């Protein structure tokens, strides 16, 4: 299990650089059993095994994540346990990225699913949004981000340090803007927001927060700023292009 990282391993660079900066939960809270449908892709890199990306169960057999989370092989494993340990239960499946990835900057097609060999039991899948649901969102709409990535970045002698608990956490951010493919969500702690960081890529941003939180996955975390203190750039799931990919794997609302 990772404790503190000053630099990222070469495999992490391969996974994350494709979309700029992959993202982990910052200024958030331990999730416990709040979001059991959120899981982590688990892989072995060098001599370490750990969660490297996040995602969401959207049917009994389909796990939603980001295309840039493909670890160079099609067979992958996922855990839904709140904290990853060596004894965590792993679900095996096949990774399917959008064939259009990587696309243009305004639509990278950075979306993928894992199709499990066996249905996941005792976990209710999250819901997907209807088409164009987020085209006219009001600014400052709240979203709940969930993932297994790095926590707050510490600026220490020798460079910035990213601490990993390998555990599921959540935080709340507010909408900055809507584009054709993205919801840009503030994660600036100076304005009371939290967000995502390295290891949260592919994880969900649920519509709403607190008492108004829903189980609708509005978008998946894709990229952001290097030190995870500004904006969580997320890929909309209500768009025509996202739905065109997803309809091959799940029934859409």
Sine and cosine of phi, psi and omega as CSV:
sin_phi,cos_phi,sin_psi,cos_psi,sin_omega,cos_omega
0.00,0.00,0.65,-0.76,-0.02,-1.00
-0.98,0.21,0.57,-0.82,0.07,-1.00
-0.94,-0.34,-0.95,0.31,0.01,-1.00
-0.76,-0.64,0.73,-0.68,0.02,-1.00
-0.89,-0.45,0.76,-0.65,0.11,-0.99
-1.00,-0.04,-0.56,0.83,0.05,-1.00
-0.69,-0.72,0.25,-0.97,-0.02,-1.00
-0.98,-0.18,0.56,-0.83,0.04,-1.00
-0.92,0.40,0.33,-0.94,-0.04,-1.00
-0.86,0.51,-0.60,0.80,-0.01,-1.00
-0.91,0.41,-0.59,0.81,0.03,-1.00
-0.90,0.44,-0.63,0.78,0.04,-1.00
-0.89,0.46,-0.64,0.77,0.02,-1.00
-0.89,0.46,-0.67,0.74,-0.03,-1.00
-0.93,0.38,-0.62,0.78,-0.23,-0.97
-0.98,-0.18,-0.50,0.87,-0.14,-0.99
-0.91,0.41,-0.43,0.90,-0.08,-1.00
-0.81,0.59,-0.55,0.84,-0.02,-1.00
-0.92,-0.39,0.32,0.95,0.04,-1.00
0.98,-0.20,-0.99,0.16,0.01,-1.00
-0.63,-0.78,0.87,-0.48,0.06,-1.00
-0.99,0.11,0.39,-0.92,-0.16,-0.99
-0.87,-0.50,0.00,0.00,0.00,0.00
0.00,0.00,0.29,-0.96,-0.14,-0.99
-0.96,0.29,0.79,-0.61,0.04,-1.00
-0.87,-0.49,0.57,-0.82,0.02,-1.00
0.78,0.63,0.71,0.71,-0.02,-1.00
-0.86,-0.51,-0.38,-0.93,-0.05,-1.00
-0.69,-0.72,0.38,-0.92,0.10,-0.99
-0.87,0.50,0.68,-0.73,-0.12,-0.99
-0.99,0.11,-0.55,0.84,-0.08,-1.00
0.87,0.50,-0.78,-0.63,0.02,-1.00
-0.97,-0.26,0.39,0.92,-0.02,-1.00
-0.92,0.40,-0.63,0.78,-0.03,-1.00
-0.76,-0.65,0.94,0.33,-0.04,-1.00
-0.92,0.40,-0.32,0.95,0.00,-1.00
-0.98,0.20,-0.12,0.99,0.03,-1.00
-1.00,-0.06,0.78,-0.62,-0.02,-1.00
-0.76,-0.64,-0.09,-1.00,-0.03,-1.00
-0.73,-0.68,0.66,-0.75,0.21,-0.98
-0.96,0.28,0.76,-0.65,-0.05,-1.00
-0.88,-0.47,0.76,-0.65,0.00,-1.00
-0.62,-0.78,0.25,-0.97,0.06,-1.00
-0.94,-0.33,0.83,-0.55,-0.04,-1.00
-0.78,-0.62,0.89,-0.45,-0.14,-0.99
0.92,0.39,-0.84,-0.55,0.00,-1.00
-0.95,-0.32,0.21,0.98,-0.04,-1.00
-0.89,-0.46,0.65,-0.76,0.08,-1.00
-0.90,-0.43,0.79,-0.62,-0.08,-1.00
-0.27,-0.96,0.28,-0.96,0.12,-0.99
-0.93,0.37,0.72,-0.69,-0.02,-1.00
-0.85,-0.53,-0.25,0.97,0.10,-1.00
-0.47,-0.88,0.25,-0.97,-0.03,-1.00
-0.88,-0.47,0.11,-0.99,0.01,-1.00
-0.04,-1.00,-0.08,-1.00,-0.13,-0.99
-0.67,-0.74,0.68,-0.73,0.13,-0.99
-0.96,0.29,0.87,-0.50,-0.01,-1.00
-0.90,-0.43,-0.07,1.00,0.24,-0.97
-0.38,-0.92,0.11,-0.99,-0.03,-1.00
-0.87,0.49,-0.38,0.93,-0.08,-1.00
-0.84,-0.54,0.06,1.00,-0.10,-1.00
-0.79,-0.61,0.77,-0.64,-0.02,-1.00
-0.89,-0.46,0.85,-0.52,-0.04,-1.00
-1.00,0.02,0.71,-0.70,0.04,-1.00
-0.45,-0.89,-0.33,-0.94,-0.03,-1.00
-0.96,-0.29,0.54,-0.84,-0.01,-1.00
-0.89,0.46,-0.58,0.82,-0.05,-1.00
-0.96,0.28,-0.02,1.00,0.07,-1.00
-1.00,0.07,-0.02,1.00,0.04,-1.00
-0.90,0.44,0.84,-0.55,-0.11,-0.99
-1.00,0.04,0.35,0.94,0.00,-1.00
1.00,-0.03,0.10,1.00,0.06,-1.00
-0.52,-0.85,0.37,-0.93,-0.09,-1.00
-1.00,0.06,-0.49,0.87,-0.01,-1.00
-1.00,0.05,0.81,-0.58,-0.09,-1.00
-0.67,-0.74,0.18,-0.98,0.07,-1.00
-0.77,-0.64,0.49,-0.87,-0.05,-1.00
-0.72,-0.69,0.63,-0.77,0.14,-0.99
-0.90,-0.44,0.53,-0.85,0.11,-0.99
-0.92,-0.40,0.15,0.99,0.02,-1.00
-0.95,0.30,0.54,-0.84,-0.09,-1.00
-0.88,0.47,-0.56,0.83,0.05,-1.00
-0.74,-0.67,0.79,-0.62,0.00,-1.00
-0.97,0.23,0.74,-0.67,0.16,-0.99
-0.70,-0.72,0.12,-0.99,-0.02,-1.00
-0.89,0.46,-0.36,0.93,-0.01,-1.00
-0.99,-0.14,0.13,0.99,-0.03,-1.00
-0.89,0.45,0.58,-0.82,0.06,-1.00
-0.96,0.28,0.73,-0.69,-0.01,-1.00
-0.88,-0.47,0.65,-0.76,0.03,-1.00
-0.95,-0.31,0.82,-0.57,-0.05,-1.00
-1.00,-0.03,0.56,-0.83,0.02,-1.00
-0.26,-0.97,-0.08,-1.00,-0.02,-1.00
-0.92,-0.40,0.74,-0.68,-0.06,-1.00
-1.00,0.08,0.77,-0.64,0.04,-1.00
-0.79,-0.61,0.94,-0.34,0.05,-1.00
-1.00,-0.07,0.40,-0.92,0.10,-1.00
-0.84,0.55,0.74,-0.68,0.02,-1.00
-0.93,0.37,-0.20,0.98,0.01,-1.00
-1.00,-0.04,-0.06,1.00,0.04,-1.00
-0.98,0.18,0.66,-0.75,-0.09,1.00
-1.00,0.08,0.69,-0.72,0.02,-1.00
-1.00,-0.08,-0.49,-0.87,0.03,-1.00
-0.99,0.15,0.20,-0.98,-0.05,-1.00
-0.90,0.45,-0.50,0.86,-0.02,-1.00
-0.99,0.11,-0.19,0.98,0.12,-0.99
-0.36,-0.93,1.00,-0.05,-0.09,-1.00
-0.99,0.16,-0.13,0.99,-0.09,-1.00
0.81,0.59,0.62,0.78,-0.06,-1.00
-1.00,0.07,0.95,0.33,-0.07,-1.00
-0.61,-0.79,0.59,-0.81,-0.05,-1.00
-0.41,-0.91,0.26,-0.97,0.12,-0.99
-0.70,-0.71,0.39,-0.92,0.22,-0.97
-0.93,-0.35,0.82,-0.58,0.07,-1.00
-0.99,-0.15,0.90,-0.44,-0.09,-1.00
-0.97,0.25,0.49,-0.87,0.05,-1.00
-0.92,0.39,-0.56,0.83,-0.01,-1.00
-0.74,-0.67,0.52,-0.85,0.04,-1.00
-0.87,0.48,0.58,-0.81,0.08,-1.00
-1.00,0.09,0.82,-0.57,-0.07,-1.00
-0.99,-0.17,0.41,-0.91,0.13,-0.99
0.90,0.43,0.31,0.95,0.12,-0.99
-0.75,-0.66,0.83,-0.56,0.02,-1.00
-0.99,0.15,0.80,-0.60,0.00,-1.00
-0.91,0.40,0.45,-0.89,0.12,-0.99
-0.97,0.26,0.21,-0.98,0.01,-1.00
-0.97,-0.23,0.44,-0.90,0.10,-0.99
-0.98,-0.17,0.40,-0.92,-0.03,-1.00
-0.99,0.17,0.32,-0.95,0.13,-0.99
-0.97,0.24,0.25,-0.97,-0.08,-1.00
-0.89,0.46,0.72,-0.70,0.07,-1.00
0.87,0.49,0.40,0.92,-0.03,-1.00
-0.88,0.47,-0.48,0.88,-0.13,-0.99
-0.96,-0.29,0.26,0.97,-0.03,-1.00
-0.92,0.40,-0.50,0.87,-0.09,-1.00
-0.83,-0.56,0.62,0.79,0.01,-1.00
-0.92,0.39,0.61,-0.79,0.09,-1.00
-0.97,0.24,0.55,-0.84,0.02,-1.00
-0.90,0.43,0.49,-0.87,-0.02,-1.00
0.97,0.25,0.20,0.98,0.15,-0.99
-0.88,0.47,0.65,-0.76,-0.06,-1.00
-1.00,-0.02,0.55,-0.83,0.06,-1.00
-0.72,-0.69,0.53,-0.85,0.04,-1.00
-0.95,-0.32,0.90,-0.43,-0.01,-1.00
-0.99,-0.11,0.66,-0.75,-0.04,-1.00
-0.72,-0.69,0.62,-0.78,0.02,-1.00
-0.02,-1.00,0.01,-1.00,-0.09,-1.00
-0.93,-0.38,0.25,0.97,-0.17,-0.99
-1.00,0.09,-0.30,-0.95,-0.07,-1.00
-0.92,0.40,0.50,-0.87,0.07,-1.00
-1.00,-0.04,-0.34,-0.94,-0.09,-1.00
-0.80,0.60,0.65,-0.76,-0.01,-1.00
-0.99,0.13,0.76,-0.65,0.01,-1.00
-0.96,-0.29,0.76,-0.65,0.05,-1.00
-1.00,-0.03,0.97,-0.23,-0.08,-1.00
-0.88,-0.47,0.28,-0.96,0.09,-1.00
-0.81,0.58,0.76,-0.65,-0.04,-1.00
0.99,-0.12,-0.12,0.99,0.06,-1.00
0.76,-0.65,-0.01,-1.00,0.01,-1.00
-0.98,0.20,0.63,-0.78,0.00,-1.00
-0.90,-0.43,0.69,-0.73,0.02,-1.00
-0.92,-0.39,0.88,-0.47,-0.05,-1.00
-0.99,-0.15,0.71,-0.71,-0.02,-1.00
-0.89,-0.46,0.76,-0.65,0.11,-0.99
-0.98,-0.19,-0.19,0.98,-0.07,-1.00
0.82,0.58,0.63,0.78,-0.04,-1.00
-0.74,-0.68,0.44,-0.90,-0.01,-1.00
-0.98,0.21,0.79,-0.62,0.05,-1.00
-0.72,-0.69,0.24,-0.97,0.05,-1.00
-0.67,-0.74,0.39,-0.92,0.06,-1.00
-0.49,-0.87,0.18,-0.98,-0.06,-1.00
-0.84,-0.54,0.74,-0.68,0.07,-1.00
-0.75,-0.66,0.24,-0.97,-0.01,-1.00
-0.90,-0.44,0.52,-0.85,-0.09,-1.00
-0.92,0.39,0.75,-0.66,0.14,-0.99
-1.00,-0.09,-0.74,0.67,-0.06,-1.00
-0.31,-0.95,0.31,-0.95,0.05,-1.00
-0.85,-0.52,0.76,-0.65,0.10,-1.00
-0.86,-0.51,-0.06,-1.00,-0.02,-1.00
-0.82,0.57,-0.62,0.79,-0.08,-1.00
-0.87,-0.50,-0.23,0.97,-0.16,-0.99
-0.84,-0.55,0.51,-0.86,0.36,-0.93
-0.95,-0.31,0.86,-0.51,0.03,-1.00
-0.99,-0.16,0.90,-0.44,-0.15,-0.99
-0.92,-0.39,0.79,-0.61,0.01,-1.00
-0.92,0.39,0.70,-0.72,0.13,-0.99
-0.78,-0.62,0.46,0.89,-0.03,-1.00
-0.96,0.27,0.91,-0.41,-0.03,-1.00
-0.90,0.44,-0.39,0.92,0.01,-1.00
-0.91,0.41,-0.38,0.93,0.03,-1.00
-0.96,-0.29,0.25,0.97,0.07,-1.00
1.00,0.09,0.21,0.98,-0.02,-1.00
-0.99,-0.15,0.45,-0.89,0.18,-0.98
-0.87,-0.49,0.02,-1.00,-0.04,-1.00
-0.17,-0.99,-0.68,-0.73,-0.16,-0.99
-0.81,-0.58,0.22,-0.98,0.02,-1.00
-0.40,-0.92,-0.27,-0.96,-0.08,-1.00
-0.87,0.50,0.81,-0.59,-0.02,-1.00
0.96,-0.27,-0.22,0.98,0.03,-1.00
-1.00,-0.05,-0.08,1.00,0.02,-1.00
-0.79,0.61,0.67,-0.74,-0.01,-1.00
1.00,0.07,-0.23,0.97,-0.02,-1.00
-0.96,0.27,0.29,-0.96,-0.12,-0.99
-1.00,0.09,0.45,-0.89,0.23,-0.97
-0.86,-0.51,0.98,-0.22,-0.07,-1.00
-0.98,0.18,0.62,-0.79,0.04,-1.00
-0.92,0.38,0.81,-0.59,0.03,-1.00
1.00,-0.04,0.12,-0.99,0.00,-1.00
-0.43,-0.90,0.43,-0.90,0.02,-1.00
0.88,0.47,-0.72,-0.69,-0.02,-1.00
-0.91,0.41,-0.35,0.94,-0.02,-1.00
-0.99,-0.15,0.09,1.00,0.00,-1.00
-0.92,0.39,0.65,-0.76,0.06,-1.00
-0.93,-0.37,0.09,-1.00,0.11,-0.99
-0.98,-0.19,0.43,0.90,0.06,-1.00
-1.00,-0.01,0.86,-0.51,0.05,-1.00
-0.99,0.15,0.97,-0.26,-0.03,-1.00
-0.96,0.29,-0.61,0.80,-0.11,-0.99
-0.31,-0.95,0.24,-0.97,0.06,-1.00
-0.91,-0.42,0.61,-0.79,-0.01,-1.00
-0.93,0.37,0.75,-0.66,-0.06,-1.00
-0.85,-0.52,-0.77,0.64,-0.11,-0.99
-0.39,-0.92,-0.09,-1.00,-0.02,-1.00
0.14,-0.99,-0.29,-0.96,-0.01,-1.00
-0.99,0.13,0.35,-0.94,-0.16,-0.99
-0.86,0.51,-0.56,0.83,-0.08,-1.00
-0.94,-0.33,0.26,0.97,0.22,-0.98
0.87,0.49,0.67,0.74,-0.05,-1.00
-0.77,-0.64,0.19,0.98,-0.08,-1.00
-0.80,-0.59,-0.97,0.25,-0.14,-0.99
-0.72,-0.69,0.71,-0.71,0.14,-0.99
-1.00,-0.09,0.95,-0.32,-0.03,-1.00
-1.00,-0.04,0.89,-0.46,-0.17,-0.99
-0.83,-0.55,0.52,-0.85,-0.08,-1.00
-1.00,-0.03,0.87,-0.50,-0.03,-1.00
-0.90,0.44,0.63,-0.78,0.02,-1.00
-0.96,-0.27,0.01,1.00,-0.01,-1.00
-0.99,-0.12,0.03,1.00,-0.08,-1.00
-0.99,0.11,0.31,-0.95,0.01,-1.00
-0.87,0.50,-0.67,0.74,-0.06,-1.00
-0.94,0.35,-0.65,0.76,0.03,-1.00
-0.91,0.42,-0.68,0.73,0.00,-1.00
-0.92,0.38,-0.54,0.84,0.03,-1.00
-0.89,0.46,-0.60,0.80,0.06,-1.00
-0.95,0.30,-0.74,0.68,-0.12,-0.99
-0.92,0.38,-0.49,0.87,-0.08,-1.00
-0.91,0.42,-0.27,0.96,0.06,-1.00
-0.98,0.22,-0.17,0.98,-0.10,-0.99
-0.84,-0.54,-0.48,0.88,-0.04,-1.00
-0.64,-0.77,0.31,-0.95,0.10,-0.99
-0.99,0.14,0.79,-0.61,-0.08,-1.00
-1.00,-0.05,0.53,-0.85,0.06,-1.00
-0.97,0.25,0.00,0.00,0.00,0.00
